[in-house]
Amino acid sequence: MGLRAWKLALAGPALYWYFPVFFALLTSSTEVSPVGLAALLVVLMVSAAWGFLVNDLADRAADSRSGRADVLHGHGLGSRSMVALVLATAGVSWAVVFLIGGGYVFKVVLAIDYAVAVLYSVRPPKLKVRRFWGFLANSLIERPLPIVVLLTYMNYYTYATVALPILMELTWSVFKHQTADIRGDIAAGVDTFAASLGEKVSTRIVMDVLNPLSVASLLVLVGMAWVGVEDMRGPLAAALAVSGIAVVVAFVGERLGRLRTYLTPTDPPYIIALNLSYRYVVLPAMAYGVLAYRASYYPVVILLAVSLGYQSAAYVRMVRKAFGGGSHG
């Protein structure tokens, strides 16, 4: 159907859920159904798509006024069809949740995730247009809440249960996405937190604060794994070294004027290197550990391979567009 909801769910936040799952599997003796865990990851992807669907349904009138009434935003379907799709998506997701079992805590957190998505998009609260509260709600439903859902399903309760959601959010803050979309949001009359601060201030926050925090967060995450998984210290040290070198080389290359390509306005070359390192170096290293020491959880690794394959295709399209249409200075 060409809906952005399905594309964003698979190629977006989901890739930031795998590291906490692998971390929990490699640092504990937790025993949950491997198929159930993989199914929960799929449920969370579908839930993310559901959030986008609810948002598109709630914004139909605004999209029509702003010129975004296209197939991507659900305007290829009638209002009744969109409502039916929203209800069916939620129904199927929750049916799977009750089939895979797990305690009530993870179901409560998942319900909170759904509730925040509604509060974000639907009036009267519609936190999306309430600046900071919209930013906070969007941040919670993309990474922290789904990660907590996964960890509570796995009965994983340590300091990392709190640290991982926070650190994963810092590796790619929703505020960066808001800043990248700031001109389109302003044109559409969507008063996001970034739009309320203005393009100049928001860009400075991203470039001077959030991007460096992204690097620090990933280094801390890999460091946590290195400390917690003794049998994986060699591969993790190699992953940390490759990531660090890639970031430094890209950073220096930009400063020397050798690298100038931005895939988005908020991603300088060293952040591109960081994101690629996370996806194609750190995650495969963790996946190798799961296959070596918790082999029964291979369904999750297969799901990661599917996600990375889809993300790779998205990257190829972005690179072609960047080099074909010119780069941002």
Secondary structure, DSSP 8 states (H G I E B T S, - for coil): ---HHHHHHHHTGGGGTHHHHHHHHHHS-----HHHHHHHHHHHHHHHHHHHHHHHHHTHHHHHHHT--STTTTTTS-HHHHHHHHHHHHHHHHHHHHHH---HHHHHHHHHHHHHHHHHHSTTT-GGGSBHHHHHHHHHHHTHHHHHHHHHHTT--SHHHHHHHHHHHHHS-HHHHHHHTHHHHHHHT--BHHHHH-HHHHHHHIIIIIHHHHHHHHHHHHHHHHHH-GGGHHHHHHHHHHHHHHHHHHHHHHHTTS----SSTT--HHHHHHHHHIIIIIHHHHHHHHHHH-GGGHHHHHHHHHHHHHHHHHHHHHHHHHHHH----
